[in-house]
Amino acid sequence: MSDRPLLQVQQLFHSFPDKRGLLKQTVNSSPVLQDINLVIQPQEIVGLVGESGCGKSTLARLLLRIYEQTKGQIQFAGEDIHKYKAREYYRRVQMIFQDPFSALNPKLKIGFLLREMWNLHQSESATTSKLKKLLGEVGLPANALDKYAHEFSGGQRQRIAIARALAASPEMLVADEPVSALDVSIQAQILNLLKQLRKERNLTLLFISHDLAVVDQLCDRILVLYRGRLMEELQKQQLDQARHPYTRLLLDSLPSYAKRETGLPIAPVEAEDAYIKGCPFVNRCSESQAICSQKVPQWSSLSKGHWAACHAVKSS
């Protein structure tokens, strides 16, 4: 892997305006992401894990320029992503969505969808043989070119969505919950496919999921997000050494880690949690201290490649 990151996010903040009244005037801004810093190296698979509503999908859409960040910088290959022309950027970065059916036009045949993406981003026109080869890469038969999206199962549709993204020959894929709607056996097939494509195409992947078990199967490195803030960053092999109480709470939900029995409470998320000055996890944490509700914890290095933002970890 290169020492130069393919993707770098620095001090990223994003909020959505709170509009009320008949005139829909902005009365407040609700923070969704706060002080996000991350680096992804070429050919690395990085997992971003967290509960629904924590800001994962918002981050994905910021990376794909669907939204523009409120504050901070996002760089791809050393260049601000907003300096790229749209066609050039989307040739290099593609997204795989959670629901492949809504991402595929039901009125168009698969061959048309693949050919359209290919011709938009590649210098050589798509031939039928090239499209058949592309389908073969994702484990689909050649006759899929002449069918419509509704004629396929959920797992097959996701393979088609992956094939369409690959038609641009991207360097990086951002996959937002791509297996959450699939059966466990089909999930494993898609995860194995992504691993294989990383190896064959030298792809870089940001894999977003609420399921830590899925992330553990696929990713080299894991980032844990809670209410818009990164809580912990660690290598896959360090997962059983997780230190942040929230990461350990996620681990306790996995059968393979259930013997840990940390006793952390599973408290509901309260609306007022969004206005806490300090750590957003303080009201659910059994290790909270007085400082936790007053001051946002800074990143502490625990070992090589392992960081956590937690006052309790820092003081232990």
DOKENU-32018 format. One record per residue (C-alpha): residue number from 1; residue in three letters; x, y, z. Coordinates in steps of 0.5 Angstrom, whole numbers, plus 2048, in hexadecimal, padded with zeros to 3 digits. Layout:
<pts>
num NUM, residu Ala, X X, Y Y, Z Z
...
</pts>
This chain:
<pts>
num 1, residu Met, X 800, Y 800, Z 800
num 2, residu Ser, X 802, Y 807, Z 7FF
num 3, residu Asp, X 804, Y 80C, Z 804
num 4, residu Arg, X 800, Y 811, Z 801
num 5, residu Pro, X 7F8, Y 811, Z 803
num 6, residu Leu, X 7F3, Y 810, Z 7FD
num 7, residu Leu, X 7EE, Y 813, Z 802
num 8, residu Gln, X 7EF, Y 818, Z 807
num 9, residu Val, X 7EA, Y 81C, Z 80C
num 10, residu Gln, X 7EC, Y 821, Z 810
num 11, residu Gln, X 7E8, Y 825, Z 816
num 12, residu Leu, X 7E1, Y 823, Z 812
num 13, residu Phe, X 7DB, Y 826, Z 815
num 14, residu His, X 7D4, Y 826, Z 812
num 15, residu Ser, X 7CD, Y 828, Z 814
num 16, residu Phe, X 7C6, Y 828, Z 811
num 17, residu Pro, X 7C2, Y 82F, Z 812
num 18, residu Asp, X 7BC, Y 82E, Z 816
num 19, residu Lys, X 7B6, Y 832, Z 812
num 20, residu Arg, X 7B0, Y 833, Z 815
num 21, residu Gly, X 7A9, Y 838, Z 814
num 22, residu Leu, X 7A6, Y 839, Z 80E
num 23, residu Leu, X 7AC, Y 83C, Z 80B
num 24, residu Lys, X 7B0, Y 837, Z 80D
num 25, residu Gln, X 7B5, Y 83C, Z 810
num 26, residu Thr, X 7BC, Y 839, Z 813
num 27, residu Val, X 7BB, Y 839, Z 81A
num 28, residu Asn, X 7C1, Y 835, Z 81C
num 29, residu Ser, X 7C6, Y 830, Z 819
num 30, residu Ser, X 7C6, Y 828, Z 81C
num 31, residu Pro, X 7CD, Y 826, Z 81C
num 32, residu Val, X 7CE, Y 81F, Z 818
num 33, residu Leu, X 7D5, Y 81E, Z 818
num 34, residu Gln, X 7DB, Y 821, Z 81D
num 35, residu Asp, X 7E2, Y 822, Z 81C
num 36, residu Ile, X 7E3, Y 81C, Z 817
num 37, residu Asn, X 7EA, Y 81A, Z 816
num 38, residu Leu, X 7EC, Y 814, Z 812
num 39, residu Val, X 7F1, Y 811, Z 80D
num 40, residu Ile, X 7F0, Y 80B, Z 808
num 41, residu Gln, X 7F6, Y 808, Z 804
num 42, residu Pro, X 7F6, Y 805, Z 7FD
num 43, residu Gln, X 7F3, Y 7FE, Z 7FD
num 44, residu Glu, X 7F1, Y 7FE, Z 804
num 45, residu Ile, X 7EA, Y 7FC, Z 807
num 46, residu Val, X 7E8, Y 801, Z 80C
num 47, residu Gly, X 7E1, Y 7FF, Z 810
num 48, residu Leu, X 7DD, Y 805, Z 813
num 49, residu Val, X 7D8, Y 802, Z 818
num 50, residu Gly, X 7D3, Y 805, Z 81D
num 51, residu Glu, X 7CB, Y 805, Z 81E
num 52, residu Ser, X 7C6, Y 808, Z 81A
num 53, residu Gly, X 7C6, Y 80F, Z 81A
num 54, residu Cys, X 7CD, Y 810, Z 81C
num 55, residu Gly, X 7CF, Y 814, Z 815
num 56, residu Lys, X 7D2, Y 80E, Z 811
num 57, residu Ser, X 7CE, Y 80F, Z 80B
num 58, residu Thr, X 7CF, Y 817, Z 80B
num 59, residu Leu, X 7D6, Y 816, Z 80B
num 60, residu Ala, X 7D6, Y 811, Z 805
num 61, residu Arg, X 7D2, Y 817, Z 802
num 62, residu Leu, X 7D7, Y 81C, Z 803
num 63, residu Leu, X 7DC, Y 818, Z 800
num 64, residu Leu, X 7D8, Y 817, Z 7FA
num 65, residu Arg, X 7D7, Y 81E, Z 7FA
num 66, residu Ile, X 7CF, Y 81D, Z 7FA
num 67, residu Tyr, X 7D0, Y 822, Z 800
num 68, residu Glu, X 7D5, Y 827, Z 801
num 69, residu Gln, X 7D8, Y 827, Z 808
num 70, residu Thr, X 7D7, Y 82D, Z 80D
num 71, residu Lys, X 7DE, Y 82E, Z 80F
num 72, residu Gly, X 7E4, Y 82A, Z 80E
num 73, residu Gln, X 7E8, Y 827, Z 808
num 74, residu Ile, X 7E7, Y 820, Z 804
num 75, residu Gln, X 7ED, Y 81E, Z 800
num 76, residu Phe, X 7EE, Y 819, Z 7FA
num 77, residu Ala, X 7F4, Y 817, Z 7F8
num 78, residu Gly, X 7F7, Y 81D, Z 7FB
num 79, residu Glu, X 7F2, Y 822, Z 7F8
num 80, residu Asp, X 7EC, Y 825, Z 7FB
num 81, residu Ile, X 7E6, Y 821, Z 7F8
num 82, residu His, X 7E2, Y 827, Z 7F6
num 83, residu Lys, X 7E8, Y 829, Z 7F1
num 84, residu Tyr, X 7E6, Y 823, Z 7ED
num 85, residu Lys, X 7E2, Y 824, Z 7E7
num 86, residu Ala, X 7DC, Y 81F, Z 7E8
num 87, residu Arg, X 7DD, Y 81A, Z 7E3
num 88, residu Glu, X 7E4, Y 819, Z 7E5
num 89, residu Tyr, X 7E3, Y 819, Z 7EC
num 90, residu Tyr, X 7DD, Y 813, Z 7EB
num 91, residu Arg, X 7E2, Y 80F, Z 7E7
num 92, residu Arg, X 7E6, Y 80F, Z 7ED
num 93, residu Val, X 7E1, Y 80E, Z 7F2
num 94, residu Gln, X 7DB, Y 80A, Z 7F2
num 95, residu Met, X 7D5, Y 808, Z 7F7
num 96, residu Ile, X 7D2, Y 802, Z 7F9
num 97, residu Phe, X 7CB, Y 804, Z 7FC
num 98, residu Gln, X 7C7, Y 7FF, Z 801
num 99, residu Asp, X 7C1, Y 7FE, Z 7FD
num 100, residu Pro, X 7C3, Y 7FC, Z 7F6
num 101, residu Phe, X 7BC, Y 7FC, Z 7F3
num 102, residu Ser, X 7BB, Y 803, Z 7F4
num 103, residu Ala, X 7C2, Y 805, Z 7F1
num 104, residu Leu, X 7C0, Y 801, Z 7EB
num 105, residu Asn, X 7BB, Y 803, Z 7E6
num 106, residu Pro, X 7B6, Y 7FE, Z 7E5
num 107, residu Lys, X 7B4, Y 800, Z 7DE
num 108, residu Leu, X 7BB, Y 7FF, Z 7DB
num 109, residu Lys, X 7BF, Y 7F8, Z 7DA
num 110, residu Ile, X 7C5, Y 7F7, Z 7DE
num 111, residu Gly, X 7C9, Y 7F7, Z 7D7
num 112, residu Phe, X 7C7, Y 7FE, Z 7D6
num 113, residu Leu, X 7C9, Y 800, Z 7DD
num 114, residu Leu, X 7D0, Y 7FD, Z 7DD
num 115, residu Arg, X 7D1, Y 800, Z 7D6
num 116, residu Glu, X 7CF, Y 807, Z 7D8
num 117, residu Met, X 7D3, Y 807, Z 7DE
num 118, residu Trp, X 7D9, Y 804, Z 7DA
num 119, residu Asn, X 7D9, Y 809, Z 7D4
num 120, residu Leu, X 7D8, Y 80F, Z 7D9
num 121, residu His, X 7DF, Y 80E, Z 7DC
num 122, residu Gln, X 7E3, Y 80A, Z 7D8
num 123, residu Ser, X 7E7, Y 80C, Z 7D1
num 124, residu Glu, X 7E5, Y 805, Z 7CE
num 125, residu Ser, X 7DE, Y 804, Z 7CC
num 126, residu Ala, X 7DA, Y 7FE, Z 7D0
num 127, residu Thr, X 7DA, Y 7F8, Z 7CB
num 128, residu Thr, X 7D5, Y 7F2, Z 7CD
num 129, residu Ser, X 7DB, Y 7EE, Z 7CE
num 130, residu Lys, X 7DE, Y 7F3, Z 7D3
num 131, residu Leu, X 7D7, Y 7F3, Z 7D7
num 132, residu Lys, X 7D7, Y 7EC, Z 7D7
num 133, residu Lys, X 7DE, Y 7EB, Z 7DA
num 134, residu Leu, X 7DC, Y 7F1, Z 7DF
num 135, residu Leu, X 7D6, Y 7EC, Z 7E2
num 136, residu Gly, X 7DA, Y 7E6, Z 7E2
num 137, residu Glu, X 7DE, Y 7EA, Z 7E7
num 138, residu Val, X 7D9, Y 7EB, Z 7EC
num 139, residu Gly, X 7D6, Y 7E4, Z 7EB
num 140, residu Leu, X 7D0, Y 7E5, Z 7E6
num 141, residu Pro, X 7CF, Y 7E2, Z 7E0
num 142, residu Ala, X 7CF, Y 7E5, Z 7D9
num 143, residu Asn, X 7C8, Y 7E5, Z 7D8
num 144, residu Ala, X 7C7, Y 7EA, Z 7DD
num 145, residu Leu, X 7C8, Y 7EF, Z 7D8
num 146, residu Asp, X 7C1, Y 7EE, Z 7D5
num 147, residu Lys, X 7BD, Y 7EE, Z 7DB
num 148, residu Tyr, X 7BA, Y 7F3, Z 7E0
num 149, residu Ala, X 7BC, Y 7F5, Z 7E7
num 150, residu His, X 7B5, Y 7F2, Z 7EA
num 151, residu Glu, X 7B7, Y 7EB, Z 7E7
num 152, residu Phe, X 7BD, Y 7EA, Z 7EC
num 153, residu Ser, X 7BD, Y 7E8, Z 7F3
num 154, residu Gly, X 7C0, Y 7ED, Z 7F8
num 155, residu Gly, X 7C7, Y 7EB, Z 7F8
num 156, residu Gln, X 7C7, Y 7EA, Z 7F1
num 157, residu Arg, X 7C5, Y 7F2, Z 7F1
num 158, residu Gln, X 7CA, Y 7F4, Z 7F5
num 159, residu Arg, X 7CF, Y 7F0, Z 7F1
num 160, residu Ile, X 7CC, Y 7F4, Z 7EB
num 161, residu Ala, X 7CD, Y 7FB, Z 7EF
num 162, residu Ile, X 7D4, Y 7F9, Z 7F0
num 163, residu Ala, X 7D5, Y 7F7, Z 7E9
num 164, residu Arg, X 7D3, Y 7FE, Z 7E7
num 165, residu Ala, X 7D7, Y 801, Z 7EB
num 166, residu Leu, X 7DD, Y 7FD, Z 7E9
num 167, residu Ala, X 7DB, Y 7FF, Z 7E2
num 168, residu Ala, X 7DF, Y 806, Z 7E3
num 169, residu Ser, X 7E5, Y 803, Z 7E5
num 170, residu Pro, X 7E5, Y 806, Z 7EC
num 171, residu Glu, X 7EB, Y 807, Z 7F1
num 172, residu Met, X 7E6, Y 807, Z 7F7
num 173, residu Leu, X 7E0, Y 804, Z 7F9
num 174, residu Val, X 7DB, Y 807, Z 7FE
num 175, residu Ala, X 7D7, Y 802, Z 800
num 176, residu Asp, X 7D1, Y 804, Z 805
num 177, residu Glu, X 7CE, Y 7FE, Z 808
num 178, residu Pro, X 7CE, Y 7FA, Z 802
num 179, residu Val, X 7CC, Y 7F3, Z 805
num 180, residu Ser, X 7C7, Y 7F5, Z 80B
num 181, residu Ala, X 7C1, Y 7F3, Z 807
num 182, residu Leu, X 7C4, Y 7EC, Z 805
num 183, residu Asp, X 7C4, Y 7E6, Z 808
num 184, residu Val, X 7CA, Y 7E4, Z 80C
num 185, residu Ser, X 7CC, Y 7DE, Z 807
num 186, residu Ile, X 7CB, Y 7E4, Z 801
num 187, residu Gln, X 7CF, Y 7E9, Z 806
num 188, residu Ala, X 7D5, Y 7E4, Z 806
num 189, residu Gln, X 7D5, Y 7E3, Z 7FE
num 190, residu Ile, X 7D5, Y 7EB, Z 7FD
num 191, residu Leu, X 7DB, Y 7EC, Z 803
num 192, residu Asn, X 7DF, Y 7E7, Z 7FF
num 193, residu Leu, X 7DE, Y 7EA, Z 7F8
num 194, residu Leu, X 7E0, Y 7F1, Z 7FB
num 195, residu Lys, X 7E6, Y 7EE, Z 7FE
num 196, residu Gln, X 7E8, Y 7EA, Z 7F7
num 197, residu Leu, X 7E7, Y 7F1, Z 7F3
num 198, residu Arg, X 7EB, Y 7F5, Z 7F8
num 199, residu Lys, X 7F1, Y 7EF, Z 7F6
num 200, residu Glu, X 7EF, Y 7EF, Z 7EF
num 201, residu Arg, X 7EE, Y 7F6, Z 7EE
num 202, residu Asn, X 7F2, Y 7FA, Z 7F3
num 203, residu Leu, X 7EC, Y 7FD, Z 7F6
num 204, residu Thr, X 7EC, Y 801, Z 7FC
num 205, residu Leu, X 7E5, Y 801, Z 800
num 206, residu Leu, X 7E1, Y 804, Z 805
num 207, residu Phe, X 7DC, Y 7FF, Z 808
num 208, residu Ile, X 7D7, Y 802, Z 80C
num 209, residu Ser, X 7D2, Y 7FE, Z 811
num 210, residu His, X 7CF, Y 7FE, Z 817
num 211, residu Asp, X 7D1, Y 7F7, Z 818
num 212, residu Leu, X 7D8, Y 7F6, Z 81B
num 213, residu Ala, X 7D8, Y 7EE, Z 81A
num 214, residu Val, X 7D7, Y 7F0, Z 812
num 215, residu Val, X 7DD, Y 7F5, Z 813
num 216, residu Asp, X 7E1, Y 7F0, Z 817
num 217, residu Gln, X 7E1, Y 7EB, Z 811
num 218, residu Leu, X 7E3, Y 7F0, Z 80B
num 219, residu Cys, X 7E7, Y 7F6, Z 80E
num 220, residu Asp, X 7EE, Y 7F7, Z 80F
num 221, residu Arg, X 7ED, Y 7FD, Z 814
num 222, residu Ile, X 7E7, Y 7FF, Z 818
num 223, residu Leu, X 7E4, Y 806, Z 81A
num 224, residu Val, X 7DE, Y 807, Z 81F
num 225, residu Leu, X 7D9, Y 80D, Z 81E
num 226, residu Tyr, X 7D4, Y 80F, Z 823
num 227, residu Arg, X 7D0, Y 815, Z 823
num 228, residu Gly, X 7D4, Y 818, Z 81E
num 229, residu Arg, X 7DB, Y 817, Z 821
num 230, residu Leu, X 7E0, Y 812, Z 820
num 231, residu Met, X 7E1, Y 80E, Z 827
num 232, residu Glu, X 7E7, Y 809, Z 825
num 233, residu Glu, X 7EB, Y 807, Z 81F
num 234, residu Leu, X 7EF, Y 800, Z 81F
num 235, residu Gln, X 7F1, Y 7FB, Z 81B
num 236, residu Lys, X 7ED, Y 7F4, Z 81A
num 237, residu Gln, X 7F2, Y 7F0, Z 81E
num 238, residu Gln, X 7F1, Y 7F5, Z 824
num 239, residu Leu, X 7EA, Y 7F4, Z 824
num 240, residu Asp, X 7EA, Y 7F0, Z 82A
num 241, residu Gln, X 7EE, Y 7F5, Z 82E
num 242, residu Ala, X 7E9, Y 7FB, Z 82C
num 243, residu Arg, X 7E9, Y 800, Z 832
num 244, residu His, X 7E3, Y 805, Z 831
num 245, residu Pro, X 7DD, Y 803, Z 835
num 246, residu Tyr, X 7D9, Y 804, Z 82E
num 247, residu Thr, X 7DD, Y 7FF, Z 82A
num 248, residu Arg, X 7DD, Y 7FA, Z 830
num 249, residu Leu, X 7D5, Y 7FB, Z 830
num 250, residu Leu, X 7D5, Y 7F9, Z 829
num 251, residu Leu, X 7DA, Y 7F3, Z 82A
num 252, residu Asp, X 7D5, Y 7F1, Z 82F
num 253, residu Ser, X 7D0, Y 7F0, Z 82A
num 254, residu Leu, X 7D4, Y 7EB, Z 826
num 255, residu Pro, X 7D3, Y 7E4, Z 828
num 256, residu Ser, X 7DB, Y 7E3, Z 827
num 257, residu Tyr, X 7DC, Y 7E8, Z 82C
num 258, residu Ala, X 7D7, Y 7E7, Z 831
num 259, residu Lys, X 7DB, Y 7E4, Z 836
num 260, residu Arg, X 7DE, Y 7EA, Z 838
num 261, residu Glu, X 7D8, Y 7EC, Z 83C
num 262, residu Thr, X 7DA, Y 7F3, Z 83D
num 263, residu Gly, X 7D4, Y 7F5, Z 840
num 264, residu Leu, X 7D3, Y 7FC, Z 83C
num 265, residu Pro, X 7CC, Y 7FE, Z 83C
num 266, residu Ile, X 7C8, Y 7FF, Z 836
num 267, residu Ala, X 7C4, Y 805, Z 837
num 268, residu Pro, X 7BF, Y 809, Z 832
num 269, residu Val, X 7C2, Y 80F, Z 82F
num 270, residu Glu, X 7BF, Y 815, Z 831
num 271, residu Ala, X 7BD, Y 81B, Z 82D
num 272, residu Glu, X 7C1, Y 820, Z 832
num 273, residu Asp, X 7C7, Y 81B, Z 831
num 274, residu Ala, X 7C8, Y 820, Z 82A
num 275, residu Tyr, X 7CA, Y 826, Z 82F
num 276, residu Ile, X 7CF, Y 823, Z 833
num 277, residu Lys, X 7D5, Y 827, Z 834
num 278, residu Gly, X 7DA, Y 821, Z 835
num 279, residu Cys, X 7DA, Y 81A, Z 833
num 280, residu Pro, X 7D3, Y 818, Z 82F
num 281, residu Phe, X 7D3, Y 811, Z 832
num 282, residu Val, X 7D3, Y 814, Z 839
num 283, residu Asn, X 7CC, Y 812, Z 83B
num 284, residu Arg, X 7CD, Y 80B, Z 839
num 285, residu Cys, X 7D4, Y 809, Z 83C
num 286, residu Ser, X 7D5, Y 806, Z 842
num 287, residu Glu, X 7DC, Y 809, Z 843
num 288, residu Ser, X 7DA, Y 810, Z 842
num 289, residu Gln, X 7DE, Y 815, Z 846
num 290, residu Ala, X 7DC, Y 81C, Z 848
num 291, residu Ile, X 7E0, Y 81F, Z 842
num 292, residu Cys, X 7DD, Y 81B, Z 83D
num 293, residu Ser, X 7D7, Y 81F, Z 83D
num 294, residu Gln, X 7DB, Y 826, Z 83D
num 295, residu Lys, X 7E0, Y 824, Z 838
num 296, residu Val, X 7E1, Y 821, Z 831
num 297, residu Pro, X 7E6, Y 81B, Z 832
num 298, residu Gln, X 7EC, Y 81C, Z 82D
num 299, residu Trp, X 7F0, Y 816, Z 82A
num 300, residu Ser, X 7F4, Y 812, Z 82E
num 301, residu Ser, X 7F9, Y 80D, Z 82A
num 302, residu Leu, X 7F9, Y 806, Z 82E
num 303, residu Ser, X 7FD, Y 802, Z 829
num 304, residu Lys, X 800, Y 802, Z 822
num 305, residu Gly, X 7FA, Y 804, Z 81E
num 306, residu His, X 7F5, Y 804, Z 824
num 307, residu Trp, X 7F2, Y 80A, Z 826
num 308, residu Ala, X 7EC, Y 80C, Z 82B
num 309, residu Ala, X 7E8, Y 812, Z 82D
num 310, residu Cys, X 7E6, Y 811, Z 834
num 311, residu His, X 7E8, Y 814, Z 83B
num 312, residu Ala, X 7E8, Y 80E, Z 83E
num 313, residu Val, X 7ED, Y 80A, Z 83A
num 314, residu Lys, X 7F1, Y 810, Z 83A
num 315, residu Ser, X 7F1, Y 810, Z 842
num 316, residu Ser, X 7F2, Y 809, Z 842
</pts>
